[in-house]
């Protein structure tokens, strides 16, 4: 390796151009089909929950099974020590 981190595709010239064209196309499609897009909003809200479950890396804030998450990290409140 040459020590350089790879550039994400959306930060390349082609990626910026593709995002720009996509935004312009989305603007004109939504402008012409505004009523249809508003009709899809309830379905998009229903779809948001499963998409969040798939795309969120840590779920619903599930903590370690060993006890309090603060104690596991070592920043327990005063008077409490981390489990030993």
Secondary structure, 3 states (H helix, E strand, C coil): CCCCCCCCHHHCHHHHHHHHHHHHHHHHHHHHCHHHHHHCHHHHHHHHHHHHHHHCCCCCCCCCCCCCHHHHHCCCCCCCCCCC
